[in-house]
Amino acid sequence: MSIHSLMFGWEYPPNHLGGLGVACQGIVRGLAKHNVHMTLVLPYAGEDEDAEVLSAGEEQLVCKARVRSLLTPYQTAEGYALKSQTIPRDQLQIYGMDMAEAIAQYTEVSMEITKDTNPDVIHCHDWMTYESGIRSANHHRKPLVTHIHATELDRTHFQPNEWIYARERRGFQAADRIIAVSNYTRSILTKHYGIDPAKISVVHNGSVYEPRQDLILTSGYRGGHHPMVLFLGRLVIQKGAKQFLYMATKVHALRPDVQFVVAGDGGQMGELIEQACDYGLQDCVIFAGKAHSHEVQKLYEQANCFVMPSLSEPFGLVALEAIAHGTPVVLSKQSGVVEVVDHCFTVDFWDTEKMADCVLTILRDEPLAMQLRSEAPHILRNLTWEKQAGHIYSIYKELIT
């Protein structure tokens, strides 16, 4: 059965800031293998014409429709205001004076360029696209799927921007089906947004990562003479870098030879550097900044342990990437990825004492570390994007038949 999906997204590799772009690419490639035709609408901050439809090249069965915009998935209203200050005033009418206006302009342009696409289903990713999805579903009289990769409550540790929260809730209420990336997210939607659980389908993210057998079989300190513990993520409240440093103080007290690497950038960078100095960790914590793809690979290759201490993580693709590189992981229980990864340590994000104990156990117990690494192929084999996209394809069929 051939299906045409009109999909609204906010980032797509190679131009992406986080896991949303990786997930969208995985979904698109997976759906293409199920013979789903897609029109993918994406924002861009370019100098070309305001919108164009082009072939996707590597993605078969896909057209990309691009809309000029400064918006990014993890942006706040304040962040947009700062970014807009870099744009000449005579161009702000193109991009929007503030976030609300920018989203309204994106919605208008995306509606105009997709009005004749004749889709079978509308599929939109995260809150910035929901108004486009709602209007498109009404225009085409087709079912609406809202795919939630992260809520405003995740991003703000349950202190939301009420305007964004309201737009999210409107999107959930208007949807014919909601796809949540985990049961953890599903519970947030039912408890904090008042959504009927019967309307929510859970489809875990897939993995594009092949297990590195050479690294899985590696023993000892992989980065040199000192063991290395890695944090990788945006330096924002959601990701728990402060908790990582709390944990580091406890590990350092017992194992002063351990090095800690914080890779990523974000608004908390200065505060975290001060925190590390206050804790006396200035000689054992390295702030690596934003790491590009080849640098990320190198960090995983050298790390003896990866810690994801997120305060609220809908899924956590970064954990699968670490596992693929044969790196034992310690994961926050407040995450979705723990629903699909059995062989790992899990802790509450606030329990930095137990977090430190888990790290110390991995560093001193080499047979256990090897056992954790050996599970990587099994975990990743069961989480391909083609398989996960098959669940989405089934949802499409259910909605249109």
C-alpha positions in Angstrom: 0.0 0.0 0.0 1.6 3.3 -1.1 1.1 6.2 1.2 2.0 9.9 0.8 3.0 11.6 4.1 3.2 15.4 4.3 5.8 15.9 7.1 6.7 19.1 8.9 10.1 19.1 10.7 12.5 21.5 12.3 16.0 20.1 11.5 17.6 17.5 9.3 21.2 16.4 8.9 23.7 17.7 8.2 22.1 20.9 9.6 21.0 19.9 13.0 21.7 20.7 16.7 20.6 17.6 18.5 18.7 14.3 18.4 15.6 15.6 16.7 17.3 15.9 13.3 18.9 12.4 13.6 15.5 11.0 14.5 13.7 12.7 11.6 16.3 11.3 9.2 15.9 7.8 10.6 12.1 8.0 10.3 12.3 9.3 6.7 14.8 6.7 5.6 12.8 3.9 7.4 9.5 5.0 6.0 11.0 5.1 2.5 11.8 1.4 2.8 8.1 0.8 3.4 7.2 2.6 0.2 6.0 5.8 1.8 6.3 8.9 -0.3 7.1 12.0 1.7 7.1 15.7 1.3 9.3 17.1 4.1 8.9 20.8 5.1 12.0 22.3 6.8 13.1 25.7 7.9 16.4 27.2 6.8 18.3 30.5 7.3 19.6 30.9 3.7 20.0 33.5 1.1 18.1 31.7 -1.6 14.5 32.3 -2.5 12.0 32.0 0.4 10.9 28.5 -0.4 11.8 25.9 -2.9 11.0 22.2 -3.5 14.0 20.1 -4.3 14.9 16.4 -4.6 16.4 14.9 -1.5 19.3 13.2 -3.2 20.2 10.4 -0.8 16.5 10.0 0.4 14.5 8.2 -2.2 10.7 8.9 -2.4 11.2 12.3 -0.7 10.8 15.9 -1.7 12.0 18.6 0.7 10.2 21.9 0.9 12.3 24.6 2.6 11.0 27.7 4.4 13.3 30.5 5.3 13.4 30.8 9.1 15.8 31.5 12.1 13.9 29.0 14.3 15.7 26.0 15.7 14.2 23.1 17.8 15.8 24.0 21.1 15.3 27.7 21.0 13.7 29.8 23.6 11.8 33.1 23.0 14.7 34.9 24.6 17.2 33.0 22.4 15.2 34.0 19.3 15.2 37.6 20.3 19.0 37.6 20.7 19.5 35.9 17.3 17.1 38.3 15.5 19.4 41.2 16.7 22.0 39.9 14.2 19.6 40.4 11.3 19.3 43.7 9.5 16.0 45.4 10.4 14.9 45.4 6.8 15.1 41.6 6.7 13.2 41.0 9.9 10.0 41.1 7.9 11.2 37.9 6.3 12.2 36.0 9.5 9.8 37.5 12.0 10.3 40.1 14.8 9.9 37.6 17.6 9.3 33.8 18.0 5.5 34.0 17.7 5.7 36.0 14.5 8.4 33.7 13.1 6.2 30.6 13.7 3.2 32.4 12.2 5.3 33.2 9.1 6.6 29.7 8.8 3.0 28.4 9.1 1.7 30.7 6.3 4.6 29.9 3.9 4.5 26.2 4.6 0.7 26.1 4.0 1.1 27.9 0.7 3.8 25.7 -0.8 2.1 22.4 0.3 -1.5 23.3 -0.5 -1.5 21.1 -3.7 0.5 18.1 -2.4 -2.5 15.8 -2.0 -1.2 13.8 1.0 -2.8 10.8 2.7 -1.6 11.8 6.2 -0.1 14.8 7.9 2.9 14.1 10.3 4.5 16.9 12.3 7.5 16.8 14.7 7.4 18.9 17.9 5.5 22.0 18.9 6.8 24.5 16.3 5.2 22.5 13.5 1.9 21.8 15.2 0.0 24.8 13.8 1.1 24.0 10.3 0.0 20.4 10.9 -3.4 21.4 12.2 -4.1 23.8 9.4 -2.8 21.4 6.8 -5.0 18.5 8.1 -8.0 20.8 8.0 -7.2 22.0 4.5 -6.6 18.5 3.0 -9.2 16.8 5.3 -6.6 14.2 6.3 -5.6 12.6 9.6 -3.1 14.4 11.7 -0.2 12.7 13.5 1.8 14.7 16.1 5.2 13.2 16.9 6.5 14.3 20.3 10.3 14.1 20.7 10.5 16.4 23.7 8.0 18.5 25.6 8.4 21.9 27.1 8.3 20.3 30.5 11.4 18.2 29.6 13.3 21.2 28.4 12.5 23.4 31.4 12.4 20.8 34.2 8.6 21.3 34.6 8.7 25.1 34.7 7.3 25.8 31.2 6.8 28.8 29.1 3.0 28.9 29.2 2.7 30.1 25.6 4.7 27.1 24.3 2.9 24.7 26.7 -0.5 25.9 25.3 0.6 25.4 21.7 1.8 21.9 22.5 -1.4 21.0 24.2 -3.4 22.4 21.3 -1.4 20.1 18.9 -2.0 17.1 21.1 -5.7 17.7 21.4 -6.1 18.3 17.6 -4.2 15.1 16.6 -5.9 12.0 15.5 -2.9 10.1 16.8 0.1 11.1 18.9 3.4 9.2 18.6 5.5 9.4 21.7 9.2 8.3 21.7 8.8 6.4 25.0 6.4 5.3 27.7 8.1 7.9 29.9 6.9 10.6 27.5 3.5 9.0 27.2 3.1 9.3 31.0 4.0 13.0 30.9 1.3 13.6 28.2 -1.4 11.9 30.2 -0.4 13.3 33.6 0.5 16.9 32.7 -1.3 17.6 29.5 -4.5 15.7 30.2 -4.3 13.6 27.0 -6.3 10.4 26.6 -3.7 7.5 26.7 -5.8 5.6 24.1 -4.8 8.2 21.5 -1.0 7.8 22.2 1.2 5.2 20.4 4.7 4.6 21.7 7.3 4.1 19.0 10.9 4.1 20.4 13.6 5.8 18.4 15.8 3.5 16.3 19.6 3.5 15.9 21.7 4.2 12.9 24.9 3.1 14.7 26.7 -0.1 13.9 28.4 -1.8 16.9 32.2 -1.3 16.8 33.5 -4.8 17.4 37.1 -3.6 17.7 36.0 -1.3 20.6 33.6 -3.7 22.2 36.5 -6.1 22.7 38.9 -3.5 24.1 39.9 -3.8 27.7 41.8 -1.5 30.1 42.0 2.3 29.9 41.0 3.1 26.4 42.2 6.7 26.3 45.7 6.2 27.7 47.1 5.9 31.3 44.0 7.4 33.0 40.4 6.3 32.9 38.0 8.8 31.3 34.4 9.4 32.1 32.3 11.3 29.5 29.4 13.6 29.4 28.1 14.6 26.0 25.1 16.9 25.4 23.9 20.5 25.3 24.8 22.4 28.4 21.2 23.2 29.5 19.2 22.3 32.6 17.6 19.3 31.0 20.8 17.4 30.3 22.1 17.4 33.9 25.7 18.6 33.5 25.5 20.0 37.0 24.7 16.5 38.3 27.6 15.1 36.3 30.0 17.5 38.2 28.4 16.6 41.6 29.1 13.0 40.7 32.6 13.8 39.6 33.5 15.2 43.0 32.5 11.9 44.7 34.5 9.8 42.1 37.5 12.1 42.4 37.7 11.8 46.1 38.3 8.0 45.7 39.9 7.9 42.3 42.0 11.1 41.7 43.4 9.5 38.5 40.1 9.7 36.7 39.6 12.3 34.0 36.2 13.8 33.2 35.3 15.3 29.9 32.2 17.6 29.4 31.6 17.8 25.6 28.9 20.2 24.4 28.0 23.9 24.5 25.1 25.9 25.8 24.0 28.6 28.2 25.3 26.9 31.3 29.0 26.7 30.1 30.3 29.6 32.3 28.4 28.5 35.4 29.7 24.9 35.0 33.3 26.0 34.7 32.9 28.0 37.9 31.3 25.1 39.6 34.2 22.8 38.6 36.7 25.3 40.0 34.6 25.7 43.2 34.7 21.9 43.7 38.5 21.7 43.1 38.1 19.8 39.8 39.9 22.3 37.6 42.8 19.8 37.0 40.6 16.7 36.2 37.6 18.2 34.2 38.0 19.1 30.6 35.4 21.3 28.9 35.7 20.2 25.3 33.1 22.5 23.8 30.8 21.5 21.0 32.2 18.3 19.4 31.8 17.6 15.7 31.1 14.1 14.3 34.7 12.9 14.0 35.5 14.3 17.5 32.5 12.6 19.0 33.7 9.3 17.6 37.1 9.9 19.2 35.6 10.7 22.6 33.6 7.5 22.6 36.6 5.5 21.6 38.6 6.9 24.6 35.9 6.8 27.2 35.7 4.1 29.8 32.2 5.1 30.9 29.5 7.4 29.6 27.1 9.1 31.9 23.7 10.5 30.9 22.3 12.3 34.0 19.4 14.0 32.3 16.7 15.5 34.5 14.0 14.5 32.0 15.0 12.8 28.7 12.2 11.6 26.4 14.5 9.1 24.8 18.3 9.6 24.6 19.8 8.7 21.3 23.2 9.6 22.6 23.2 6.6 24.9 22.8 4.2 21.9 25.7 6.0 20.2 27.9 5.3 23.3 26.8 1.7 23.4 27.6 1.2 19.7 31.2 2.3 20.6 31.5 -0.3 23.3 31.3 2.3 26.1 29.5 1.1 29.3 26.8 3.6 30.2 25.2 5.0 33.4 21.7 6.3 32.5 19.1 8.5 34.3 16.0 6.6 35.2 14.1 9.7 34.0 14.7 8.8 30.4 13.0 6.7 27.7 16.1 4.9 26.4 16.2 2.8 29.6 13.0 1.1 28.3 15.0 -0.6 25.5 18.5 -1.0 27.1 18.7 -3.8 29.6 22.4 -4.1 30.3 23.3 -0.8 31.9 23.3 1.0 35.3 20.3 3.2 35.9 20.0 5.9 38.6 17.7 8.7 39.5 19.3 11.9 38.3 19.4 13.4 41.8 21.2 10.4 43.3 24.7 11.5 42.5 26.1 9.2 45.3 24.7 6.1 43.5 25.8 7.6 40.2 29.3 7.8 41.4 29.2 4.2 42.8 28.1 3.0 39.4 31.0 4.7 37.7 33.5 3.4 40.2 32.2 -0.1 39.8 32.6 0.1 36.0 36.1 1.4 36.3 37.3 -1.3 38.8 35.4 -4.3 37.5 36.8 -5.1 34.0 34.9 -8.3 33.5 31.7 -6.5 34.2 32.6 -3.7 31.9 33.4 -6.3 29.2 30.0 -7.9 29.8 28.2 -4.6 29.4 30.1 -3.9 26.2 29.3 -7.3 24.7 25.6 -6.6 24.8 25.8 -3.8 22.2 25.1 -5.8 19.1 22.0 -7.4 20.6 20.6 -4.0 21.7 21.2 -2.3 18.4 20.0 -5.2 16.3 16.6 -4.8 17.8 16.3 -1.1 17.2 16.7 -0.4 13.5 14.9 2.6 12.0 13.4 0.3 9.4 11.8 -1.7 12.1 10.6 1.3 14.1 9.3 3.0 10.9 7.3 -0.1 10.3 5.3 0.7 13.4 4.7 4.3 12.1 3.6 2.8 8.7 1.1 0.6 10.6 -0.3 3.7 12.3 -0.6 5.5 9.0 -2.6 2.5 7.5 -4.9 2.4 10.5 -5.7 6.1 10.2 -6.4 6.1 6.5 -8.3 2.9 6.1 
